[in-house]
């Protein structure tokens, strides 16, 4: 029993030390960025992201800012997209992403075709999954709260009042639960990438022996349809579809 307690304390200590160590690196990175030392700041941000497998919108946003300041547009867009995926309601992330996109050579527009994706991007994009989860949990708690008082109270008028509140909350909870399910499903099936190299060749099949169709420049967003051998079947816009070497494309959702 004492051994188990000691092990638990040791694990908690290691976890706390790891958080303090990560925060120390982030503070140093922020300080370096404010001094214009973007390369050094980037190295620290990437160490935190890679070593701790940390997927944080603001960390990705800072990495994107470093890459943009260093003139690396494809990398900047990739990390802005990752930040936007996790925090679609953040105005600063959206602004920097759109600003970076304005420098692109290719002006392709990847259209969303899946109905659930369409609802998610057109209607629910302002709500993050975390926000919807919090609202759902609060509503679920309130639902149980009024349900309890409805059965506990003996007065007819109060029971009716609690019932009206319960039914109203139930409807709102169902709406938010549906919104949350749609956001989670679209997030789970999110399969887009960013072209990382200029003049990336796109072929009619998964190999260089197939017909060359067109080229894509770095920073272009593509929908990844499938993978075969060392190639991705991608779609860059209406009429622009083919196969590109997977080494030339980085997936936005990397977890």
N, C-alpha and C positions, 0 to 999 in steps of 0.2 A: 504493500500500500504506500509506504514511504517512497519507494522507488518511482512509482507512478506519479506521485505528487512532485517529486524532484524533476522528473522528465517533463511534466506539464509546465512547471516554472521555467525550466531551461528553454522550452519551445517558445513560450511567451517572451522571454528575454531576447532570444534570437530575432523574433518577429519585430519587437520594439526597436532593437538595434538596427535592423534592416531598414525600418521606416525612417529613423533618424539619419542614417547614412544616406538614404535616397534624397531626403529633404535637404541635406547638406550639399549634395551634388547639384540639386536643382537651384538652390540659392546661389551657388558659385557660377552656374551656367547663366542665370539671370543677370548676375553682376557683370560677367564677361560680355554678354549681349549688349547691355547698356553702355559698355565702353567701346563697342564697335568691333569686338574680337569675335566675329561670327563663327569662324572655323573652330576655335577652341570651345565656344559655347555649344556648338553643334555636336562635337565629340562627347561632351558630358551629357547632353540631352539623349543622344543615341545610346550611351552606356546605360542610362537609367531605363530607357524603353526596352532595350534588348536583354539586359541582365535580369531585370525584374519581370519581364514579360508584361509590362505595364501598358494597358490600352486606355489612354486618357486623352480626351479631346484637346485640352489646353496644352498638354505636352506635345501632341502632334502639331498643334497650331504653332508653337514656338519653334519646332523643328522646321516647319514650312517657312516660317519667317527667316530663319537662318539661311536656308537654301535660296530663298528669293533674294536676300541681300548679297549672296555670293554669286548671283546670276545663273543659278541652276534651276531653270524654269520647270522642267518635267518633274524633278524631285520635289520642288515647292508645291506644285499642283497635287502630286500624289499625297503629300501629308496634309494639305488643306482639305482634300477630299476625305481622307481618313478622319480628320477632326469634324468635318461637316456630317459625316455618316453617324458619328456618336452624338453630335450636338447640333442638329439641324436648325434649332431655334436661336442660335447665337449669331447676332448681327455682325460682329467683327469677323468671325470665321467666314461667313457668307460674303462679306465685302471683299476680304483679301482673296478669297477663291475666285470671285468674279473679276477682280482686278488683274490677277495673274493670268486668267483665261484670255483677257483682252490682248495679251501679247502673243497669242498663239498664231502660227502660220496657217494651220488647218482650222477651218470654221465648220466642222461637222457637228451635227445635232443628233445625238442618239435618242431616238424616240422610245418611250416606255409603251409596251404593247400589252403586257399582262394586266388584267383588270384590277387585281389587288394592288399591284405596283402603282397603277395609275391613281387609284384612290389615295394610296399612301403618299405619293409625291405631290398630288394636286390639292388634297384636302388636309392630310394629317402631317405633312412635312414639318409644320411648325412645332409639333409636339415630339419630344424625345421619348424613348422607351422608358427611361427612368422617371420622367415627369408623369407619364400615363400610369406607371406602376404605383407611384406614390398616391395619386388621386384615387386609383382603384382600391388601394388598401384602406385609405381614409373612408371612402364610401362604404366599403365592406364592414368596417368597424361600426360606423353609424347605423348601418342596416341592422346589425345584430343588437345594437344598443336599443333602438326603437322597437325591435321585435320583442326584446326582453320586457320592456316596459308595457307593451301592449298586453302581454299575457299576465303580467303582475298586477296591473291596475284593474280595479273592480268597477270603477265609475264608467258608465256608458259613454258619456260625452268625451271623456279623456281617451277612452279606448278607440273611439271613432277618430279622434284627432291623430292619435299615434298610428292608426291604420292608414290614414291619408298620407302621412309623412313617410311611412314605410313603403307604400306602393310607389310614391313619387321617387324615393331614393332607389327603389328596386329598378325602376325604368332607367334612371340616370346611370346606375351601376352597370346595367346590361349594355348601355350605349358605350360607356368607357371601356368595358371589358371587350366589346367587339372591336373598338379602336385599337386597343392594346394587342389583341390577337392579330389584326391586320398588320400592325407595325412590326411585330415579332416575326411573322411569316415572311414579310418582304425583306426584313433584315437578314433572316436565315438564308433566303434564296438570292440575296444580293450578290451578283457576279459580274462586276465591272472592273476594268483595269485601266491603267494609264500607260501609253506608249512612252518608253524611256529613251529611245534613240531616234535621231533624225534619219530620214530616208529608210525607214523600216519597210522592207518589201512585203507585199501581200500577194499571195498566190491563190490559184483556183483550187488547190488541194494541199494536203499536209506534207509538203516537200518542195524543194527548190527545182525539182524536175517538172513541176506543174507550171501552167501558164502564169506569167507575171501580170497582175491586174492593175495595181497602183501602189503608191508609197505613202506612208504616214510619217508625220514629224513628231518629235518629242512633245509630250504634254497632252496629246489627243486622248480623249476618253473613249473607250470602246466597251461594248457589251461582249462578254465571253460566253459563247454558246456551248462549246465543248472542247475537250483536249484530246489530241491523238498524236502519239509519239512525242516529238519535240515541238509540236505546233498547237496554237490555239485557233479555233474557228471563231472569228470575231465579226462584229458588225459595228461600223463607224458612223453610219447614217443611211438614209434611204438610197439604195443602189450601190452602197459601198460595203461589201461583205466578202470575206475570204479567209485565208489562213496565213498566220504570221508566226515567226519563230517565238516560242514562249520566253526566251531570254530577253526579248525586246519589250516585253510587257510585264508590269508589276500589278498584281491584284490590289485593289483598294482595301478590301476586307482581308486582312492578313491574320485572322484568328477565327 
